[in-house]
Amino acid sequence: MEIFKLNNDVEIPVLGFGVFQIPQTETVQAVLNAIDVGYRHIDTAQSYMNESEVGIAISQAPLEREELFITTKVWISNYGYEKTYSSVIQSMEKLQLSYLDLVLLHQPFGDVFGSYRALADFQKEGKIRAIGVSNFNPERLADLVAFGKMPVQINQIEINPFHQRETDLDSAKTRGNVQLEAWAPFAEGRNGIFTNEALLKIGNKYKKTPAQIILRWIFERGIVSLAKSVKKERMAENIDIFDFELSDDDKTQIAQLETSSSQFFNHDAPTSVDYFAELVKERGI
Ligand SMILES: NC(=O)c1ccc[n+]([C@@H]2O[C@H](COP(=O)([O-])OP(=O)(O)OC[C@H]3O[C@@H](n4cnc5c(N)ncnc54)[C@H](OP(=O)(O)O)[C@@H]3O)[C@@H](O)[C@H]2O)c1
């Protein structure tokens, strides 16, 4: 697996296996299958409710701990220094790990600075190798980098051919050299992405599928991808992207798929803040 080097020299495998929306009953097998086809980077979160199952899979995998790169994310209901600190310890227990490779703050709302200080303290203690955030727009990321006075290695955001995030990429590079990760690289299949004509046409040239074209395009932009599948043959397909290169013309075609809007929700909108506040208040999550 190819790697990118983070701004603190930690190496991250460029393709991660995401376990969002994989039911608990299927997670152990899915993670074992992903590891079997070659994934070494697993992306979970407290809110996915499957950290324990990821932990079982890791404990059963025929690999040394150091061969794996494991990410989790702190959910908003665990924001604030003390709660974040204790929730990360719980995540480590569920994952059966004495250290984590990457921990992110999942959303840009609430007591971000207090929570982030807890992650920075874990990093100083050597219990988390890299720290960062998720769903931060450029101004929120610039704020954390400029005023937080703490290292930021990663921002994990939605990136796919319909929402390409070029401004986010430029800004992350120039402000702290923060590595971007792409969630929903396939837009969860929305907007006909797997049958998109431009992607099929480019794929035909290299005998690759639209999924492989997308993941190659993200990799060539210097971005880590997190793709999810519960099907082993798709997991293998999604990792088989290192034997071809996109041409400038291919990239021009993909650039034209940009819609400049999220396929899911806009983190800038006050209604999105309401939505997350409601989740925490009403459902305790
Ligand atoms: N930080 C955040 O807020 C955030 C938000 C969302 C996601 N994420 C992370 O990003 C990961 C990926 O995002 P996602 O799961 O939302 O969406 P995604 O990876 O864009 O799409 C997953 C969907 O694509 C299908 N699929 C996968 N490979 C395929 C292929 N080669 N051909 C056809 N269909 C394929 C999957 O179906 P099958 O499973 O049936 O194959 C599933 O329906 C998550 O698992 C999670 O780790 C983070």
PDBQT file of the ligand as one rigid body, heavy atoms in Angstrom, charges set to zero:
ROOT
HETATM    1  N1  LIG A 301     -16.224  12.099   8.895  1.00  0.00    +0.000 N 
HETATM    2  C1  LIG A 301     -17.467  11.979   8.492  1.00  0.00    +0.000 C 
HETATM    3  O1  LIG A 301     -18.353  12.784   8.841  1.00  0.00    +0.000 OA
HETATM    4  C2  LIG A 301     -17.835  10.839   7.594  1.00  0.00    +0.000 A 
HETATM    5  C3  LIG A 301     -19.079  10.808   6.967  1.00  0.00    +0.000 A 
HETATM    6  C4  LIG A 301     -19.373   9.734   6.123  1.00  0.00    +0.000 A 
HETATM    7  C5  LIG A 301     -18.422   8.737   5.911  1.00  0.00    +0.000 A 
HETATM    8  N2  LIG A 301     -17.207   8.785   6.557  1.00  0.00    +0.000 N 
HETATM    9  C6  LIG A 301     -16.161   7.736   6.355  1.00  0.00    +0.000 C 
HETATM   10  O2  LIG A 301     -15.992   7.519   4.950  1.00  0.00    +0.000 OA
HETATM   11  C7  LIG A 301     -16.259   6.146   4.649  1.00  0.00    +0.000 C 
HETATM   12  C8  LIG A 301     -16.853   6.023   3.254  1.00  0.00    +0.000 C 
HETATM   13  O3  LIG A 301     -17.999   6.815   3.114  1.00  0.00    +0.000 OA
HETATM   14  P1  LIG A 301     -19.462   6.192   2.932  1.00  0.00    +0.000 P 
HETATM   15  O4  LIG A 301     -19.465   4.849   3.512  1.00  0.00    +0.000 OA
HETATM   16  O5  LIG A 301     -20.430   7.168   3.471  1.00  0.00    +0.000 OA
HETATM   17  O6  LIG A 301     -19.702   6.180   1.371  1.00  0.00    +0.000 OA
HETATM   18  P2  LIG A 301     -18.916   5.677   0.050  1.00  0.00    +0.000 P 
HETATM   19  O7  LIG A 301     -17.690   4.924   0.395  1.00  0.00    +0.000 OA
HETATM   20  O8  LIG A 301     -18.849   6.852  -0.862  1.00  0.00    +0.000 OA
HETATM   21  O9  LIG A 301     -19.993   4.704  -0.600  1.00  0.00    +0.000 OA
HETATM   22  C9  LIG A 301     -20.321   3.469  -0.051  1.00  0.00    +0.000 C 
HETATM   23  C10 LIG A 301     -21.377   2.853  -0.976  1.00  0.00    +0.000 C 
HETATM   24  O10 LIG A 301     -20.793   2.510  -2.246  1.00  0.00    +0.000 OA
HETATM   25  C11 LIG A 301     -20.987   1.121  -2.494  1.00  0.00    +0.000 C 
HETATM   26  N3  LIG A 301     -19.754   0.650  -3.158  1.00  0.00    +0.000 N 
HETATM   27  C12 LIG A 301     -18.505   0.577  -2.616  1.00  0.00    +0.000 A 
HETATM   28  N4  LIG A 301     -17.610   0.174  -3.542  1.00  0.00    +0.000 NA
HETATM   29  C13 LIG A 301     -18.293  -0.017  -4.692  1.00  0.00    +0.000 A 
HETATM   30  C14 LIG A 301     -17.920  -0.411  -5.980  1.00  0.00    +0.000 A 
HETATM   31  N5  LIG A 301     -16.650  -0.709  -6.293  1.00  0.00    +0.000 N 
HETATM   32  N6  LIG A 301     -18.890  -0.513  -6.953  1.00  0.00    +0.000 NA
HETATM   33  C15 LIG A 301     -20.194  -0.203  -6.655  1.00  0.00    +0.000 A 
HETATM   34  N7  LIG A 301     -20.607   0.178  -5.415  1.00  0.00    +0.000 NA
HETATM   35  C16 LIG A 301     -19.656   0.288  -4.447  1.00  0.00    +0.000 A 
HETATM   36  C17 LIG A 301     -21.241   0.483  -1.157  1.00  0.00    +0.000 C 
HETATM   37  O11 LIG A 301     -22.095  -0.637  -1.276  1.00  0.00    +0.000 OA
HETATM   38  P3  LIG A 301     -21.713  -2.088  -0.632  1.00  0.00    +0.000 P 
HETATM   39  O12 LIG A 301     -21.275  -1.877   0.777  1.00  0.00    +0.000 OA
HETATM   40  O13 LIG A 301     -23.001  -2.854  -0.767  1.00  0.00    +0.000 OA
HETATM   41  O14 LIG A 301     -20.632  -2.637  -1.513  1.00  0.00    +0.000 OA
HETATM   42  C18 LIG A 301     -21.968   1.594  -0.405  1.00  0.00    +0.000 C 
HETATM   43  O15 LIG A 301     -23.351   1.600  -0.760  1.00  0.00    +0.000 OA
HETATM   44  C19 LIG A 301     -17.210   5.719   5.766  1.00  0.00    +0.000 C 
HETATM   45  O16 LIG A 301     -17.324   4.323   5.890  1.00  0.00    +0.000 OA
HETATM   46  C20 LIG A 301     -16.575   6.390   6.946  1.00  0.00    +0.000 C 
HETATM   47  O17 LIG A 301     -15.458   5.672   7.397  1.00  0.00    +0.000 OA
HETATM   48  C21 LIG A 301     -16.908   9.823   7.388  1.00  0.00    +0.000 A 
ENDROOT
TORSDOF 0
